Amino acid sequence: MSSQISALSALAAFTLTVGALAACDRAETSSTSPVTTTSPAGTSTAPSSAAADRRDEALVRVVNAIPAGAPVDIYAGDLTVFDNLSYKSVTAYRALDGKRYTFAVRPAGMANAKPLSSNTEGLDDGDYYTVFALPGEGNAAHLRVVQDMMSPPAAGKARLRVIHGGAEAGELDIFATGTPGALFDGVDFQSVTGYEDIDPFTGEIEVRAEGQAAPLVKAPVVHIEAGKFYTLVIVGRVRSTPKLEAFLIEDALDSRTPR
């Protein structure tokens, strides 16, 4: 009998520990700070994770990296959630019910057209997501739905990730100008890397073909600040138009205006 009681006590303790760890993990991601985003498309502010969680909502945005030229619409199920997005568009975050959706990209205004690409993803309340519309092989498209992990970086560090939508570029290495070591190496076409903590710096970001010293393209001079999140988006084509480019999306938790 005593062994059964001991086993039940151990199980209860384990359950409480798991529950506490889950609560701590959720506390780290459910920030009360809104997120301010800056990109070549402008600046926008999204509600905090905690506010979205209270409303049973997730927050979703779109980056259109398809270099075909014609604008596109993004669907979540039968709902058009973003419309008439031009090449290199970066939308503001939009609230959607936290549930599972089939996201699809179609030519703008063509609701009955076969999707250029689709992807099914479950959205959790209070979390941020980016839908990346990337080029596929030939004139096809490729849709990625990625959670934007807004947990703070290590003290004194920034966070950077890379989206490789550069057609004809092969695998890529990413460098900060003047530094010997790569920030990222061997980034595959159509991939979205995880965030990596990096040292703040001011300068250019070089995009190189894997193993090569000369850059294919450089992002304009950037100021990478501690505590912020950066997404390097590589778009365009190497051997044809539109030309290969790279730009940054900056996300910052604005603790001055909690909501």
C-alpha positions in Angstrom: 0.0 0.0 0.0 2.8 2.4 1.0 4.5 1.8 -2.4 1.3 2.7 -4.2 1.0 5.9 -2.2 4.6 6.8 -3.0 4.1 6.2 -6.7 1.0 8.4 -6.7 2.9 11.1 -4.8 5.7 10.9 -7.3 3.3 11.2 -10.2 1.5 14.2 -8.6 4.9 15.9 -8.1 5.9 15.2 -11.7 2.6 16.6 -13.0 2.9 19.8 -10.9 6.5 20.2 -12.2 5.5 19.8 -15.8 2.6 22.2 -15.3 4.9 24.8 -13.7 7.4 24.5 -16.5 4.7 25.0 -19.1 3.4 28.0 -17.3 6.9 29.5 -17.1 7.4 28.9 -20.9 4.0 30.5 -21.7 4.9 33.5 -19.5 8.1 34.0 -21.5 6.2 34.2 -24.8 3.0 36.0 -23.5 4.6 39.5 -23.3 2.6 42.5 -22.3 4.6 44.6 -24.7 3.2 45.4 -28.2 5.5 44.7 -31.1 6.6 47.5 -33.4 7.7 46.4 -36.9 9.9 48.5 -39.2 10.6 47.4 -42.8 10.9 49.0 -46.3 7.1 49.0 -46.3 6.9 51.3 -43.3 6.2 51.0 -39.5 3.3 49.3 -37.7 2.5 48.2 -34.2 0.8 45.0 -33.2 -1.0 44.1 -30.0 0.9 42.4 -27.3 1.0 38.6 -27.0 -0.9 38.7 -23.8 -3.6 40.9 -25.2 -4.1 38.6 -28.2 -4.1 35.6 -25.9 -7.0 37.1 -23.8 -9.0 37.5 -27.0 -8.2 33.9 -28.2 -6.4 35.3 -31.2 -3.1 34.8 -33.0 -1.3 37.5 -35.0 -0.4 36.9 -38.6 1.5 38.9 -41.3 2.7 38.2 -44.8 5.9 38.8 -46.7 5.5 38.5 -50.5 8.8 37.4 -52.0 7.4 36.0 -55.3 9.2 37.8 -58.1 6.6 37.2 -60.8 5.4 40.8 -60.7 1.7 40.3 -60.4 0.1 41.0 -57.0 -1.4 38.1 -54.9 -4.1 37.5 -52.3 -3.5 35.3 -49.2 -6.4 33.2 -47.9 -7.0 31.5 -44.6 -9.5 28.8 -45.5 -12.2 30.6 -47.5 -11.4 34.0 -46.0 -9.2 36.6 -47.9 -7.0 37.9 -45.1 -4.5 39.9 -47.2 -5.3 41.2 -50.7 -3.5 42.8 -53.6 0.0 42.3 -52.2 2.8 43.5 -54.5 6.2 42.0 -54.7 8.3 42.7 -51.6 5.2 43.6 -49.5 5.5 43.3 -45.8 2.1 43.6 -44.1 1.2 44.6 -40.6 0.1 41.8 -38.2 -3.6 40.9 -38.3 -5.5 39.1 -35.7 -7.0 35.7 -36.6 -8.8 33.2 -34.4 -6.3 30.8 -32.9 -7.1 27.6 -34.8 -5.9 25.5 -37.7 -6.1 27.0 -41.2 -5.2 26.1 -44.8 -3.4 29.1 -46.1 -3.3 29.6 -49.8 -1.8 32.2 -52.2 -3.7 33.1 -55.4 -3.4 35.7 -58.1 -5.1 38.9 -56.8 -8.8 39.0 -57.4 -9.1 35.4 -58.6 -10.9 33.7 -55.7 -11.8 30.6 -57.7 -8.3 30.1 -59.2 -6.2 27.1 -58.2 -3.8 28.2 -55.5 -0.3 28.9 -56.5 0.7 27.2 -53.3 -0.9 26.2 -50.0 0.1 25.2 -46.5 -1.9 24.0 -43.4 -0.8 25.3 -40.1 -2.3 25.5 -36.5 -2.2 29.0 -34.9 -2.0 29.3 -31.1 -3.6 32.1 -29.2 -1.1 34.9 -28.4 1.6 33.8 -30.8 2.9 35.7 -33.8 3.3 34.2 -37.3 4.7 35.2 -40.7 3.4 33.7 -43.9 6.3 33.8 -46.4 5.2 33.6 -50.1 8.4 32.4 -51.8 9.3 31.5 -55.4 9.1 27.9 -56.3 10.7 26.1 -59.2 10.1 27.8 -62.5 7.1 30.1 -62.1 5.6 28.2 -59.2 5.2 29.5 -55.6 6.1 28.0 -52.2 4.2 29.0 -49.0 5.8 28.8 -45.6 4.0 29.6 -42.3 6.5 30.3 -39.5 6.1 31.2 -35.8 7.9 34.4 -34.9 9.4 33.6 -31.5 9.5 36.9 -29.6 11.2 35.7 -26.5 14.0 38.1 -25.5 17.6 37.4 -26.7 20.5 37.0 -24.3 21.6 40.2 -22.6 23.5 42.5 -25.0 22.5 40.4 -28.0 20.1 40.9 -31.0 18.3 38.1 -32.8 18.6 37.4 -36.6 17.1 34.9 -38.9 17.3 34.5 -42.7 14.6 33.9 -45.4 16.1 32.6 -48.6 13.8 33.5 -51.5 16.6 34.2 -54.0 15.9 32.1 -57.1 19.0 30.7 -58.9 21.2 31.6 -56.0 21.8 28.1 -54.5 23.0 27.8 -50.9 24.0 31.0 -49.2 26.4 32.2 -46.5 25.6 35.4 -44.6 28.3 37.7 -43.2 28.5 41.0 -41.4 31.0 43.2 -43.4 34.5 43.1 -41.9 33.9 40.0 -39.7 35.7 36.7 -40.5 33.0 34.3 -39.3 29.7 33.7 -41.0 26.5 34.7 -39.2 24.8 31.8 -41.2 26.2 29.3 -43.6 24.7 26.9 -46.2 21.2 28.5 -46.1 19.1 26.5 -48.6 16.7 28.0 -51.1 13.1 28.4 -49.7 14.4 27.9 -46.1 13.5 30.0 -43.1 16.2 29.7 -40.4 15.6 29.9 -36.7 16.7 33.0 -34.8 20.3 33.2 -33.7 21.6 35.5 -31.1 24.3 37.9 -32.6 26.3 40.8 -31.4 25.0 44.3 -32.3 26.8 46.1 -35.1 26.4 48.9 -37.7 27.4 48.1 -41.3 26.4 46.0 -44.3 25.2 42.4 -44.4 26.8 40.4 -47.2 25.0 37.6 -49.0 27.5 35.2 -50.6 27.2 32.0 -52.6 28.3 29.2 -50.3 32.0 29.1 -49.9 32.6 32.2 -52.0 34.4 35.4 -50.8 32.7 37.9 -53.1 29.1 38.9 -52.2 26.2 38.3 -54.5 24.4 41.2 -52.9 24.6 43.4 -49.8 21.8 44.7 -47.6 22.1 48.5 -47.2 23.9 49.7 -44.1 22.0 48.5 -41.1 22.1 49.2 -37.4 21.6 46.0 -35.4 20.5 46.8 -31.8 20.6 44.7 -28.7 17.2 43.3 -27.6 15.6 43.5 -31.1 14.6 40.9 -33.6 15.7 41.0 -37.3 14.6 39.1 -40.4 16.9 39.2 -43.4 14.8 38.6 -46.5 16.6 37.6 -49.7 14.5 38.1 -52.9 14.8 38.3 -56.7 16.9 36.3 -59.1 20.6 36.0 -59.9 20.5 35.6 -63.6 17.4 37.4 -64.6 15.0 40.1 -63.4 14.0 41.3 -60.8 17.6 41.5 -59.5 18.7 39.8 -56.3 18.1 42.0 -53.3 18.2 41.8 -49.5 16.3 43.8 -46.9 15.6 43.7 -43.2 12.5 43.5 -41.1 13.0 44.8 -37.6 10.7 43.8 -34.7 10.9 45.3 -31.2 9.0 44.7 -28.0 7.9 48.2 -26.9 7.8 47.9 -23.1 6.9 51.6 -22.8 3.4 51.1 -24.0 2.0 47.8 -22.6 -1.5 46.8 -23.6 
